[in-house]
Amino acid sequence: MLWAMKAAPVADTTEKLILISLAERADDDGCDAFPSKATLAKDALCDEKTVQRKLKKLVERKLIGRGDQRAAQYIEQRYRPTVYDLLIPFSWFPDADEINESRRRRGRGPLTPENRPDIAPAPSRTQRSDKGKPRPKKVAAGQRGDTESPLDSPALPPSSGGTESPVRGDSQSQQGGLTDPQTSPPEPPHSNLPGAPSARSAGNGRRPSTGSSARGTSSGSAAASGAEAPNGKSARSGREVLVTPEVQLVLEAFPDALREALVSKVRTDRPKTVIKAIEEQLAGGGLAQARRLGARVARRWVTHGYTKHHAAGRLTSPVGATVAMLKPGPCPDPRCEDGELDDGAPCRACIEREKNYRADRERERKAAAAEKEAEARRRACPHCQLDRGTAGQPCEDCTRAIASTERDAADFVEQALADHRALSAGDDQAAAAFFTYVTEGVEQARKAAAAQGADALGQALAARVAADGFAREQKRLRERGVEQVALAAPADRPDPVPEVGIPAQAHWQGDRCPGHDRTGCPWDRPAVGFDGLCTRCRTVLVQKEPAHTS
């Protein structure tokens, strides 16, 4: 947003306001801004057609560009605005590495001087053809060529060569005409009333200097016939700006700070645009409607924050602000003024509309947050849930973790097989059967984890745990050993050491363990060793056999 306010090469204030509105709603790298045209028009104090033209010019000059339209997919198609990216130059970012890291987390490519070059300066405004030339002097409206009458004219007495004005106060006519005895009322503060009801009131076509009138004029004045300026002159053009008493009443209600802002910007406190807006809002409402409009402007000057903007020097368009303050509010009730009825009671329609507006905004905010979260999940690594620029694929760290887990599982299987070979005295057939058994167990654990919704890393961890279990069991059996325990004789009985007899058995030919009682293995395990007994059946058999013979 700072770039849009300070460094963007805009051509006028409307482009700057539109660019600031876009930047306010974009990410920190200037991407994914999609306010509606109505919102941009409201922020820039212009209409939507102007916004459309300005956006086209900003795109042509490469200040903005079309962004990823998927950012606004949650909005209904007919209401969906266009997504724009602010093409902030790479050279403007003081922390480009931090911005690129943020873009990487969002799944965007890095910014470089090639894809974000510097922007050309704004085109210069067309200069007026008469710039620098002195303004030609204009002939006063009352002058008609030679100001002297012929000496032989019997109707007029000789004069000193100049024109004469009637006595100030009353508007008089020549001999034989009508006389208006009404005198001009005292001039109120900030009224600047004109001197006559029309451009000419005297019969000779000359305009008196002052007089009574029902219309007001511009308070901005230019010098004429000396240092003093007439009240009926506009500061910009020197022409008279006549207004009705109702419009004058509205103008007098403007705050002094607003008057100063208008004069400093357009050199008059009553530009034609403001006068036209006041006349449209009056609509024959009379003085009551005029007082209502004046109170509306005075109130909104404070409540809408224009006072702070003016004090901070940010009120760049006082004319547009004045027109906006004159417009009625969104409430359809004609008695409502900014949420308050004419009797002082709060407007229930405005209260309900505000509740609905806030609810809609909260719903849109939640929907946008949910969509951004879903988009972040789609872009993030499926294992660590971090957006590392892999577009939904496993990141480098998770890929290394999966490979390491698979290697650990394979090592545990080899360790279990080595311990089994030690127990079976190097029987290759029994070792092959045990290896098949362990491999099937590991794969069953992997499939069970996948059925429960585990990803690749979770499946690898499940296989590792299963392989580790097999390795631990074989290590325990190897350390314990499978041998018959002889009971030691008491010290006072020198009995001979018993001899342990191992019955001769034929080599077991089957693939599965026959069981400790030769009726089948309760655990349905593969045959191991010479007699085919698995480790559990062998343990049961050892526990049932006598420890020694007497």
C-alpha positions in Angstrom: 0.0 0.0 0.0 2.9 2.3 0.7 4.1 1.9 -3.0 0.6 2.9 -4.2 0.6 6.0 -2.0 4.1 7.2 -2.5 5.9 5.7 -5.4 3.4 4.6 -8.1 3.6 6.6 -11.3 0.0 7.6 -11.6 -1.4 10.2 -13.9 -4.0 11.7 -11.7 -5.7 11.5 -8.3 -8.4 9.1 -9.5 -5.8 6.6 -10.5 -4.0 7.0 -7.2 -7.2 6.4 -5.2 -8.1 3.3 -7.3 -4.5 1.9 -6.9 -4.6 2.5 -3.1 -8.0 0.7 -2.9 -6.5 -2.3 -4.7 -3.4 -2.3 -2.6 -5.4 -2.2 0.6 -7.1 -5.4 -0.4 -4.0 -7.2 -1.8 -1.4 -9.5 -0.2 1.9 -8.1 1.0 3.4 -8.8 -2.5 0.5 -6.9 -4.2 -1.3 -10.0 -5.5 -4.9 -11.2 -5.3 -6.8 -7.9 -5.1 -10.4 -8.2 -6.3 -12.7 -5.4 -5.0 -15.8 -4.7 -7.0 -16.1 -1.8 -9.3 -18.7 -0.3 -7.0 -16.2 -0.4 -4.1 -13.5 1.2 -6.2 -15.9 3.9 -7.4 -16.8 4.6 -3.8 -13.2 4.8 -2.6 -12.1 7.0 -5.6 -15.2 9.3 -5.4 -16.1 8.6 -9.0 -18.5 6.5 -11.1 -18.0 2.9 -12.2 -17.5 3.9 -15.9 -14.6 6.1 -14.8 -13.2 3.2 -12.7 -13.4 0.9 -15.8 -11.5 3.4 -17.9 -8.8 4.0 -15.3 -8.3 0.3 -14.7 -7.8 -0.2 -18.5 -5.2 2.6 -18.5 -3.4 1.1 -15.4 -3.2 -2.2 -17.2 -1.9 -0.7 -20.4 0.9 1.2 -18.5 1.7 -2.1 -16.5 0.9 -0.7 -13.1 -1.5 -3.6 -12.6 -2.1 -6.9 -14.3 -4.7 -9.7 -14.3 -3.9 -12.1 -11.4 -4.9 -15.6 -10.5 -8.7 -15.6 -11.0 -9.0 -18.7 -8.7 -8.7 -16.4 -5.7 -12.3 -15.2 -6.3 -13.8 -18.5 -7.2 -15.9 -18.6 -4.0 -18.0 -15.6 -5.3 -20.9 -16.4 -7.6 -20.1 -16.1 -11.3 -22.4 -13.2 -12.1 -21.0 -11.1 -9.1 -17.4 -12.3 -9.4 -14.9 -9.4 -9.9 -11.6 -9.5 -11.8 -8.6 -10.4 -9.7 -5.7 -7.9 -10.2 -2.0 -8.0 -9.2 -0.1 -4.8 -8.4 3.0 -5.0 -10.5 5.3 -3.5 -7.9 8.8 -3.3 -9.3 11.4 -5.6 -7.8 13.7 -2.7 -7.1 11.2 -1.1 -4.8 11.1 -4.0 -2.2 13.6 -3.4 0.6 13.1 -7.0 1.8 12.8 -9.0 -1.4 13.9 -12.2 0.3 11.2 -12.0 2.9 8.6 -11.3 0.2 9.8 -14.2 -1.9 9.6 -16.5 1.1 6.0 -15.4 1.7 5.3 -16.0 -2.0 6.9 -19.5 -1.8 4.6 -20.4 1.1 1.6 -19.3 -1.0 2.8 -21.4 -3.9 3.9 -18.5 -6.1 7.1 -18.0 -8.0 9.8 -15.7 -6.8 10.0 -12.0 -7.8 13.0 -11.1 -10.0 14.1 -7.9 -11.8 13.1 -9.7 -15.0 9.4 -10.4 -14.1 9.0 -7.2 -12.2 10.9 -4.5 -14.0 10.7 -0.8 -13.3 7.6 1.0 -14.5 7.8 3.9 -16.9 6.9 7.4 -15.6 3.3 8.6 -15.9 2.5 10.4 -19.1 2.6 14.2 -18.8 -0.7 16.1 -18.8 -1.6 18.0 -22.0 -0.7 21.6 -21.5 -3.2 24.4 -22.4 -2.4 26.2 -25.6 -2.6 29.6 -23.9 -0.3 28.6 -21.0 2.2 31.4 -20.3 0.3 34.0 -22.4 -1.3 37.0 -20.7 -5.0 36.9 -20.4 -6.7 39.5 -22.7 -8.6 42.2 -20.9 -12.3 41.8 -21.2 -14.7 44.7 -21.9 -17.2 45.2 -19.0 -20.7 44.0 -19.7 -22.1 47.5 -19.3 -19.8 49.2 -21.8 -21.0 49.9 -25.3 -18.2 51.4 -27.3 -17.9 55.1 -26.8 -19.0 56.1 -23.3 -19.6 59.7 -24.2 -22.8 61.1 -25.7 -22.9 63.8 -28.4 -22.9 67.3 -27.0 -25.9 68.2 -29.1 -28.1 65.5 -27.5 -31.0 67.3 -25.8 -31.9 64.2 -23.7 -28.7 64.0 -21.7 -26.7 66.7 -20.0 -23.0 67.0 -20.7 -20.8 64.7 -18.6 -17.1 64.5 -17.8 -16.6 61.6 -20.2 -17.4 58.6 -17.9 -20.5 56.6 -17.0 -22.5 57.4 -13.9 -24.2 54.9 -11.6 -27.4 55.5 -9.6 -27.2 56.2 -5.9 -26.4 53.1 -3.9 -29.3 51.5 -2.2 -32.4 51.9 -4.4 -32.8 50.8 -8.0 -34.1 53.8 -9.9 -35.5 54.3 -13.4 -35.2 57.2 -15.7 -37.8 60.0 -15.8 -41.2 58.7 -16.9 -40.4 55.1 -15.6 -41.2 53.3 -12.4 -39.3 53.8 -9.1 -38.5 50.9 -6.7 -38.4 52.4 -3.2 -37.1 49.1 -1.6 -33.7 49.4 -0.2 -31.1 46.6 0.1 -31.0 44.7 3.4 -27.8 44.6 5.4 -25.3 42.0 4.1 -25.1 39.0 6.4 -21.8 37.2 7.1 -20.7 34.9 4.3 -23.8 35.8 2.2 -22.1 37.8 -0.6 -25.5 38.8 -2.1 -25.5 40.5 -5.5 -26.3 44.1 -6.1 -29.4 43.6 -8.3 -32.0 40.9 -9.2 -30.7 40.7 -12.7 -27.8 41.8 -14.8 -29.5 45.0 -15.7 -32.1 46.9 -13.7 -31.8 50.5 -15.1 -33.5 51.6 -18.2 -30.3 52.7 -19.8 -28.9 49.2 -19.9 -26.2 50.0 -17.3 -25.9 47.8 -14.1 -25.9 49.5 -10.7 -23.2 48.6 -8.3 -25.4 47.3 -5.5 -29.0 46.8 -4.7 -31.6 44.4 -3.4 -31.8 40.8 -4.7 -33.2 37.3 -4.0 -30.1 35.6 -5.2 -26.6 35.0 -3.7 -23.3 35.1 -5.5 -19.9 33.6 -5.2 -17.8 34.5 -2.2 -14.6 34.2 -4.2 -13.9 37.6 -5.7 -11.5 39.2 -8.1 -10.3 42.8 -8.2 -12.3 45.2 -10.4 -11.9 49.0 -10.6 -9.4 49.1 -7.8 -8.4 46.9 -4.8 -12.0 46.1 -3.8 -13.8 43.3 -5.6 -17.5 43.1 -6.2 -19.5 40.4 -4.5 -20.9 39.1 -7.7 -17.7 37.9 -9.3 -16.2 34.4 -9.3 -12.6 34.1 -8.4 -11.8 31.9 -11.3 -13.7 33.5 -14.2 -14.6 36.9 -12.9 -18.3 36.2 -13.9 -21.2 36.5 -11.6 -22.5 33.2 -10.0 -26.2 33.6 -9.0 -27.9 31.2 -6.7 -31.3 30.9 -5.1 -31.9 31.7 -1.4 -32.3 27.9 -0.7 -28.9 27.2 -2.3 -27.4 30.1 -0.5 -28.7 28.7 2.8 -27.0 25.4 2.2 -23.7 27.1 1.3 -23.8 29.1 4.4 -24.0 25.9 6.5 -20.8 24.6 5.1 -18.0 24.3 7.7 -15.2 26.9 7.4 -12.7 24.2 6.9 -14.6 22.9 3.9 -14.8 26.4 2.5 -11.1 26.8 2.8 -10.5 23.4 1.2 -12.7 24.4 -1.8 -11.1 27.8 -2.2 -7.6 26.3 -2.0 -8.4 23.7 -4.6 -10.7 25.4 -7.1 -10.4 29.0 -6.0 -14.1 29.4 -5.1 -16.2 28.0 -2.3 -19.2 27.4 -4.6 -18.1 25.5 -7.7 -20.7 24.7 -10.4 -20.5 21.0 -9.6 -21.5 21.7 -6.0 -24.2 24.1 -6.9 -25.7 21.6 -9.3 -25.6 18.8 -6.7 -27.4 21.1 -4.2 -30.1 22.0 -6.7 -30.7 18.3 -7.5 -31.0 17.4 -3.8 -33.3 20.4 -3.1 -35.9 19.2 -5.7 -38.4 21.9 -4.7 -38.2 21.1 -1.0 -37.9 24.8 -0.1 -36.1 26.2 2.9 -36.8 23.2 5.1 -35.0 20.9 2.7 -32.2 23.5 2.4 -31.7 23.5 6.2 -31.8 19.7 6.2 -29.0 19.6 3.5 -26.9 22.1 5.4 -27.2 20.1 8.6 -26.3 16.9 6.6 -23.1 18.4 5.3 -22.1 19.8 8.6 -22.7 16.5 10.4 -21.0 14.3 7.8 -18.0 16.5 7.6 -17.2 15.2 11.1 -18.8 11.7 11.2 -17.4 10.6 7.9 -13.9 11.5 8.8 -13.4 14.4 6.4 -12.1 16.6 9.3 -9.2 14.2 10.0 -8.4 13.9 6.3 -8.4 17.7 5.8 -6.2 18.2 8.9 -3.7 15.6 7.7 -3.7 17.0 4.1 -5.2 13.9 2.6 -8.4 15.6 1.3 -7.3 15.8 -2.3 -10.8 16.2 -3.8 -13.0 18.5 -1.7 -15.5 19.0 -4.5 -16.1 15.2 -4.7 -16.3 15.0 -0.9 -18.9 17.8 -0.9 -21.0 16.1 -3.5 -20.8 12.8 -1.6 -21.9 14.5 1.6 -24.9 16.1 -0.1 -26.2 12.7 -1.4 -29.0 11.0 0.7 -28.2 7.9 2.7 -29.2 4.3 1.7 -32.3 4.3 3.8 -35.5 4.5 1.7 -37.4 6.3 4.5 -37.5 10.1 3.6 -37.7 11.0 7.3 -34.3 9.2 8.0 -31.1 11.1 8.2 -28.0 8.9 8.8 -30.0 6.4 11.0 -32.0 9.0 12.9 -35.6 10.0 12.1 -36.8 13.7 12.1 -38.3 13.2 15.6 -35.0 12.0 17.0 -35.9 8.3 17.2 -33.5 5.8 15.8 -34.4 4.3 12.4 -35.3 0.6 12.7 -34.8 0.0 9.0 -31.2 1.3 9.3 -30.5 -0.8 12.4 -31.7 -4.0 10.6 -29.8 -3.1 7.4 -26.7 -2.6 9.4 -27.1 -5.9 11.1 -27.7 -7.6 7.8 -24.7 -5.8 6.3 -22.4 -6.9 9.1 -23.7 -10.5 8.9 -23.1 -10.5 5.2 -19.6 -9.2 5.6 -18.8 -11.7 8.3 -20.2 -14.5 6.2 -18.1 -13.3 3.2 -15.0 -13.0 5.5 -15.5 -16.5 6.8 -16.0 -17.9 3.3 -12.9 -16.1 2.0 -10.9 -17.4 4.9 -12.2 -20.9 4.4 -11.4 -20.7 0.7 -7.9 -19.4 1.4 -7.3 -22.1 4.0 -8.5 -24.8 1.5 -6.3 -23.3 -1.2 -3.4 -23.3 1.2 -4.0 -27.0 2.0 -4.1 -27.8 -1.7 -0.8 -26.1 -2.2 0.8 -27.4 1.0 2.8 -30.6 1.4 0.3 -33.4 2.2 2.5 -34.7 5.1 3.8 -31.7 7.0 0.9 -29.3 5.9 3.4 -26.5 5.1 3.3 -24.5 1.9 6.8 -25.0 0.6 6.1 -24.3 -3.1 5.6 -28.0 -4.0 2.0 -27.5 -5.4 0.5 -30.3 -3.2 3.4 -32.7 -3.6 5.6 -34.0 -0.8 8.3 -31.5 0.1 11.9 -32.3 0.2 12.1 -32.9 4.0 9.1 -35.2 3.9 10.5 -37.1 1.0 13.8 -37.7 2.9 11.8 -38.8 5.9 9.8 -41.4 3.9 13.0 -42.8 2.4 14.7 -43.0 5.8 11.7 -44.8 7.3 11.6 -47.3 4.5 15.3 -48.0 5.0 14.8 -48.5 8.8 12.0 -51.0 8.1 14.3 -53.0 5.7 17.1 -52.9 8.3 14.7 -54.3 10.9 13.6 -57.1 8.6 17.3 -58.1 7.9 18.0 -58.0 11.6 15.1 -60.3 12.4 16.2 -62.7 9.7 19.7 -62.8 11.0 18.5 -63.6 14.5 16.2 -66.3 13.1 19.1 -67.9 11.2 21.1 -68.1 14.5 18.1 -69.8 16.2 17.6 -72.3 13.3 21.3 -73.2 13.0 21.5 -71.7 9.5 18.6 -73.6 7.9 18.1 -71.8 4.5 14.6 -73.2 3.9 13.4 -72.1 7.3 15.0 -68.7 6.8 13.3 -68.2 3.5 9.9 -69.2 5.0 10.5 -66.8 7.9 11.5 -64.0 5.5 8.2 -64.5 3.6 6.3 -64.4 6.9 7.9 -61.2 8.1 7.5 -59.5 4.7 3.8 -60.3 4.6 3.3 -59.0 8.1 5.0 -55.7 7.2 2.8 -55.3 4.1 -0.3 -56.1 6.1 0.6 -53.3 8.5 1.2 -50.9 5.6 -2.2 -51.8 4.1 -4.0 -51.4 7.4 -2.6 -47.9 7.8 -3.6 -47.0 4.2 -7.2 -48.2 4.9 -7.4 -45.8 7.9 -6.5 -42.9 5.7 -2.7 -42.6 6.3 -0.6 -41.0 3.7 2.7 -42.3 2.4 4.7 -41.2 5.4 2.1 -42.8 7.8 2.2 -46.0 5.8 6.0 -46.1 6.0 5.9 -45.5 9.7 3.4 -48.4 10.1 5.7 -50.7 8.2 8.7 -49.6 10.3 6.8 -50.3 13.5 5.8 -53.8 12.3 9.4 -54.7 11.2 10.7 -53.4 14.5 8.4 -55.7 16.3 9.6 -58.7 14.4 13.2 -57.7 15.1 12.7 -57.2 18.8 11.0 -60.6 19.2 13.8 -62.5 17.4 16.4 -60.6 19.4 14.7 -61.6 22.7 14.5 -65.2 21.7 18.1 -65.3 20.6 19.3 -63.8 23.9 17.1 -66.0 26.0 17.9 -69.1 24.0 15.8 -72.3 23.7 17.4 -74.9 26.0 16.3 -77.0 28.9 17.1 -75.6 32.3 18.8 -78.2 34.7 18.0 -77.8 38.4 21.2 -77.6 40.5 21.6 -80.3 43.2 21.7 -79.3 46.9 25.1 -78.8 48.4 24.7 -81.6 51.0 23.8 -84.2 48.3 26.5 -84.9 45.8 24.1 -86.1 43.2 25.5 -86.6 39.7 24.8 -84.0 37.1 21.7 -85.1 35.2 22.0 -85.8 31.6 19.5 -84.2 29.3 18.2 -86.5 26.7 17.0 -85.1 23.4 14.8 -87.6 21.6 15.7 -88.3 18.0 13.2 -87.0 15.5 12.8 -87.0 11.8 13.3 -83.8 9.8 9.9 -82.0 9.5 8.9 -81.7 5.8 5.9 -79.3 6.2 5.8 -75.5 5.5 3.8 -74.7 8.7 4.5 -75.3 12.3 3.1 -78.7 13.5 2.4 -77.4 17.0 3.9 -78.5 20.3 1.6 -81.5 20.4 1.7 -82.3 16.7 -1.9 -81.3 16.2 -1.3 -77.9 14.5 0.1 -74.6 15.5 -2.4 -72.4 17.4 -0.7 -69.4 15.9 -0.5 -70.8 12.4 3.2 -69.8 12.0 5.7 -71.2 9.4 7.9 -74.1 10.2 11.2 -73.3 11.8 14.2 -75.5 12.4 14.7 -79.3 12.2 11.5 -80.2 14.0 9.4 -77.5 12.3 8.3 -75.9 15.6 7.9 -72.1 15.7 9.4 -70.2 18.6 6.1 -70.1 20.5 5.4 -73.8 20.2 9.0 -74.6 21.1 8.6 -72.5 24.2 5.5 -74.3 25.3 7.1 -77.7 24.6 10.2 -76.7 26.7 7.9 -75.6 29.6 6.0 -79.0 29.5 9.1 -81.2 29.4 10.8 -82.2 32.7 13.9 -80.3 33.5 16.0 -83.3 34.3 15.8 -87.1 34.8 16.4 -88.9 38.0 
